[in-house]
Amino acid sequence: MYRIGKEEVKAVEKVIKSKELFRVKKRKGECDKFEEEWAKKIGTKYALLMSGGGTAALICGLVGLDIGPGDEVLIPSYTFMATATSVLMVGAIPVVVEVDETCTIDPIDLEKKITKNTKAVIPVHMVGFPCNMDKILDIAKKYNLKVLEDACQAVGGSYKGKRLGSIGDAGAYSFNWFKIISCGEGGCLVTNDRILYEKASIFHDSGTAFRPYASEFSIPIFLGLQFRADEIMGAIMRVQLKRLDKILKDLRKNKRRIMEELREIKGFKFAPSNDINGDCGVMIPFRFEDENIAKKFALNAGGYRPIDSKKHVWFDWKPIIEKRIWHKDVLNPYNFPENKDLRHTFTKEMYPKSIENLSKTVIVPVNPDWKEKEIKEKIKMFKKVLKDLKNE
Ligand SMILES: Cc1ncc(COP(=O)(O)O)c(C=O)c1O
């Protein structure tokens, strides 16, 4: 749903004409400036732009949090597989937690799933829906867990006035396909923790740490992967950042307008939100009593039930379910001796609450560019579909 145009072309042209495509030797280049601007926008001390998308940002966040073999990390049953992937990439084991009616991680089940091996939780603000961060932070404090927010699908959203991603120990964003703002394959990590930032920076720069800053780090350089951003990415993101507020405003306005018009109609309700004002507005969640009615509504109203997304529910993460991680058995965290006693299996039957919530909810995408005429057509269509379902 990102918007892109002439301004990005101009910004990219400037970088190309400068012949300085890389950030490795530059101070105060496009990447640096974006990071400064992003940290300010989100309300954190540090931001680290990177290639490799939200997946890279999550991996670097987990590295920064010192998560590894022997650790369990709690993640929701409804998220893109990359959330679980990132945990496995640092050698730890993801443990699936139920989602509640908001389609985000269920704080009640979250607390139940904690064991002595649990080190962190990744609340995912799925499709722009904010998680219940107050409860999650209370639980994290009680059990001494780290919190890495996955705000990949909720860029710019907020919870009780704080930007998503800035509330836990660290936050990850995706600037990838179908995101609120985009530069192709970008991602970003934010945090207030200097050491976490240093570890993530070192890891994302193939163990060299992008040179102008390496000497400022207080910890020794260790080997990592190569997720460095380039100046073209930085330049595009600086323009995208300027577009963010207006996109969110339009999404929220369109979502609100449609919801207000449909609120009185019987036969469904809107799924609850942990903070409707901070919600990004990218999806309208319709909640039905009967999952078959939900299915029919989805079919006719241009939406889908999260359970049918094919990619975003735990039982669809085939390589993880089948434990095919890395290219050599010895590198597979499920085979690590440190992980031997951790929880490895997550069957469909283990998550009845998620099945119910993800089957009875239908999410319908909102377009920030809909104008009054299109909104009226949408409202008319929703009303007709809901009326037809009632008459069946
Ligand atoms: C919830 C969630 N987490 C993580 C990611 C990974 O982001 P990327 O694809 O940019 O690596 C995505 C991507 O869609 C996502 O939706």
The ligand as a MOL file (V3000), in Angstrom:
LIG
                    3D

  0  0  0     0  0            999 V3000
M  V30 BEGIN CTAB
M  V30 COUNTS 16 16 0 0 0
M  V30 BEGIN ATOM
M  V30 1 C 4.9630 -10.1490 10.7840 0
M  V30 2 C 6.1860 -10.2020 9.9260 0
M  V30 3 N 7.3750 -10.4150 10.4910 0
M  V30 4 C 8.5020 -10.4640 9.7560 0
M  V30 5 C 8.4740 -10.2750 8.3920 0
M  V30 6 C 9.7220 -10.3650 7.6180 0
M  V30 7 O 9.9690 -9.2210 6.8920 0
M  V30 8 P 10.7520 -9.3120 5.4830 0
M  V30 9 O 9.9190 -10.0640 4.5440 0
M  V30 10 O 10.9220 -7.8690 5.1400 0
M  V30 11 O 12.0320 -9.9830 5.7850 0
M  V30 12 C 7.2630 -10.0380 7.7600 0
M  V30 13 C 7.1790 -9.8500 6.3010 0
M  V30 14 O 6.1810 -9.7700 5.6720 0
M  V30 15 C 6.0770 -10.0200 8.5390 0
M  V30 16 O 4.8900 -9.8370 7.9740 0
M  V30 END ATOM
M  V30 BEGIN BOND
M  V30 1 1 1 2
M  V30 2 1 2 3
M  V30 3 2 2 15
M  V30 4 2 3 4
M  V30 5 1 4 5
M  V30 6 1 5 6
M  V30 7 2 5 12
M  V30 8 1 6 7
M  V30 9 1 7 8
M  V30 10 2 8 9
M  V30 11 1 8 10
M  V30 12 1 8 11
M  V30 13 1 12 13
M  V30 14 1 12 15
M  V30 15 2 13 14
M  V30 16 1 15 16
M  V30 END BOND
M  V30 END CTAB
M  END
